[in-house]
């Protein structure tokens, strides 16, 4: 059976030339103009701006601005992360900025002037880990989260690191050999977050979209299949969706970037659709308290992910509570 992922092409990852013994980007990723949203200590954090994400701001559950910081001379790029009281914000070719989640105070700037256009970063309460480069080798570098001193690094010679995720107290590193267009030898390596000790390494096959639904009850999985899987002849088409967000027995998920973009809320136990609403330009969703916060983008061909607004919805009913327009200022 042929599997086809249907969706909008996102940020192009970096391609590196290692022939000269150093890591130099051949083709830089497009700078995104919106990064996030994430939930951190009861706040929604988003990086935004036109045409690049030059500001980062946090709003509370009632859409009130709690803090805002600008990044003069640079822009945010990649994916925001939050653990405990810290927000980690990757920057375009400039490492990762660390902000206090409650007040936005700058705590640290890790690996400044890093050439990676879209730095990868993951965190645990005691460690923050980043993709970096050491000579010819792709590397995972870990810092402790009190004074942000480097505590370990693990190199992956002749391999590319395409993804970093957390699995409890471990860091999962997706690596492959070859060029990005023709990867081979895909592996998932797990490292102990505390000291970088290798725990396991196994083949990392590409998995269908439904694999990410395994934690849901069967009826909810069946409903997601109806909403996001299209089967035609011998082809299976998967529609790209937002993160799946849960509030008790309610599960929210969005179908974004399409002319028929929608937000859905379903019962996890029965799979019944509780509410749905049109969501043109939907980028992502996040839960804060009993609110569902949705980020939308301007349908601009030059900047397809330009930030437009954040909507606060009642999770249980889908009713619009508040809306904040984003641009160059909150």
N, C-alpha and C positions, 0 to 999 in steps of 0.2 A: 504494500500500500504506500502511495506517495503522500508524504506529509508536507503541507504548504502552510507557512506562517504568513498570515495576511495582516499587514499593519503599515504604519508610517516608519520610514527609515529614520533612525535617531542619530545621535552624535556619532560621527565616524571616529573609531579608535585610532590611536597613534600607531604608525609603522616605524620601526627602528632599524637603523643600519649599524650592524656590529662589526663590520669587516675591519674597521680601523682600530678596533680594540676599545672603542668608546660607544656610548649610546647617544645617537643623534637622531632627532625626529625628522623623517623624510617628508611626511605630510601631516600637517597639524589639524586637530579636530576643530570643527566649527565651534566658536564660543557660544554656549547656550545663553539665553536671556532669562531663563527661569530655572531654579534649582530647588527642589523640595515639592511639596511641604512635608515636614516631619513633626511628630509630637514630642515635646520635651518638657517634662515637669508641668503639665497642664497648659502648655503654650503651643501655638502653631508657629513654626519657624519656616521662613521661605526666603530665598535669595532671588532677586529680580532686577529688572532694569531694561531699558531699550537703548541701544541694541544688545547690550551684554549685561550680565548679572553683577552689577556693581554695588548693590545694597543688600543687606541681610536684616530682617526684621522679625520680631516675635509679637504675636497677638494672643490675648487670653481667650477663654471660652465665649466671652461676650463680644469679641471682635474689637476690643480696645488695644491700642498699640502700647506694648510694654517697653520695648526698646528697639533701636534701629542703629546700625553701624554701616558706614560706607568703606569701600576698599579703593582708595585713591591709586590710580595708576595700574589697576589690575581688575580682574573679574573672577567671580566664582564659577566653578565648572565641575561636573561630576555629580555625586550624590551626597547630600548632607547625612550625617549620622549623629545620634545622640545616645549617651549613656550616663546614668546618674545625673549630675548637675552640669554636664559639659556638652556642648554642641561642636562638632567637627565639620569644618567647611573647607572642602578642597578648592584650590584656586588654580586658574589657568597658568600652567608653567611656574607655579610658585608654592608648591607644597600644600600644607594644610594649616588653616587658622583655627585656633581653639578659643571658643567663647564660653563665658558662664551662661548657663541656660536662663537663670533668673533675671540677670541684670545686663547681659550682653557684654560684660567686661572682657577685654582680650586677655587670655591667660597665657597663650604661647603661639609661636609660629614655627611649625615643624618642617624641616627640610626646605628652607626658603630657596628660591631659584631652581627648584627641581624642574627638569625639562619636560616632565610628563604633562601633556595638555589636560588630561582628565585624571588626576590622581585618584587611586583607589584607597579607601580607608575603611576600617572596621574597628569596633571598640568593644571592650568589656569594662566593668567597673574599675579594674586595676590596670588595664593595658589598652593602648591604642596602637594599631598596626597599619602600616602603609606599604604600598608597592613602591619600590625605588630601584636604582640600578647601581651596581658596583662593577666597574670595568665592563666586561662583556656579559655579566650575569644579571638576570632579573633577580630581585631580592625582596624579601619581606623584612621590614625594620619595625621593631617594637619599642615603644616608650612607656615608662610608668606614668601614671596620671596624677601624681602629686607635684613633682617638680619637673616632669617631662624630660627625664634623662633617658638616654638610649640604654636598653637593658639586654637586647639580643638582636641578631639578624641571621637570616637563613637565606642562602643563595641557591638559585636554580639555574645552573649553567646550561647554555644552549636551549633554553626553554622560554616561553612567554607566559606571563601571568595575566590571565584574562578576567579573573574574578576573585574577590575576597569576601567571605561570609563568616559569620560566627555560628558555632554549634555548641551551645553551653559554654564551657570554659575552654573550648578549642577554637582554632582558626582554620577554616577550610580554604585551601588555595587551589584554584583551577588552573592547571598548567597544560601546555601543549608545545609540540615541536613544529617547525616549519613556519611558513608565512601565514598571516591572518586569513588570507583567502583560501589556503589549502592546509589547514592544520592536520596534524596526525599525532598519535600517541597521547591523546587526551587523558589526563589523570586528575584525580582529586586527592590532594595531600592534606592531611590534618596535622596541625601543630599545636602543642600545648601552649596556651596563651601566656602562662606564667614565665616559661623559660625557653620556648621555641623548640622543645623536644619533638621529634617526628613521632606521631602516634600511629599513622597508617598511610597507605598509598594504594589506590585502586583505580581501575579504569573508570572513566567518567563519560559514559555515553550520553548523547543528546536524548532528552526525555520529552514526551508529548506534554502539552499544556495541562492535561488532566492530572499529571503527577503532582502538581502543586495544590490539588484539591483533596488529596487523600486524607487530610485531617478533618474534613467535613463529613457529616452523616450522608448516607447513600442518596436520600431524596434531594438534598441540597446539591450534591455532585451532579445528579441527573438534570436539575434545573440549569446549572451552569453549562452543562453540555448543550442543552437546548439554546442557550443564549449566545454561546461563544464558539460552537463547533458547527461547521457546515460540511456536509458530505455530498460530493458530486461524483458519480461513477466510481472510479477507483481512487479518487483524491479526497483527502481530509483537509479542510481549511480551518485554521485556528484564528479567531479574531483576537487581536491584542486587547488586554484589559488592564485596569488599574489594580493596585494592591487590593486584596480582599480584607475588609475591615469588619470586626465583629463587636457587637454589644449584646451580651447575654445570648438570647436565641435569635437575634437579628444579624444578618450578614449583608453588608453593602459592597457593591462592586460597580465599576463604571466601564462603559464601552466608549473610548475616547477617540478624538482625532478624525472622526468620520462624519459624513453628512447626517447620519442617523445616530449620532452619539447620544447615549442614554445613561442615566443612573438608575440602578436597581437596588431594592432592598427586599430580601427574601427571608423566610423563616428557615433556620438551619435544620429544624427537626422535620418539617413537612415539605420544604422546598417551595412553598407557596409564595408568590410575589405579593408583598405587603403594599409597596408603592413603587412607582417609577416616574421619572420625569425626564424631559428633554434636557440635553446637556451639551449644546454645541461648543466645540473648542475645549472640551474636558481634557485635562492633563493628568491629574491624580487626585486622590482623596486621602484623608487621614481623620482619625477620631480623636476628639478632645472632650473629656467628660461624656455627656450624653449628646454631644453635638457631632455632626458629620461636616467636615470642612472640605470643600471642593475647590481646586485650583483650575482656572480656565485660561486659555491663551487667545491672543488676537489672531484671527485668520489672515495673516500677512505673509505672502509668499517669500518676501525677503527675510523675515524673521518668524518662521512658523511656530516657534515656541515663545514668542514675546508675551510677557506676563500681562494679564488683563485684570483679573479680579479673583478674590477669595469669597466664596459664599458659605455662610454658616447655616446649616439645615438642622431641623429637629430630626434626630436619627429615627425616631419611631414613626413619624408621619411624613417626612420629606418636606415639611413646610419651611419656606425660606424665612429665616430669622433676621439675618443681617448680611450686608455685602460690603466688601472693601475693595475699592479700585486700586490697582497697582500700576506703577509706571516708573518714573524717576523719583517719585516721592510717595509716601503712604497717604 
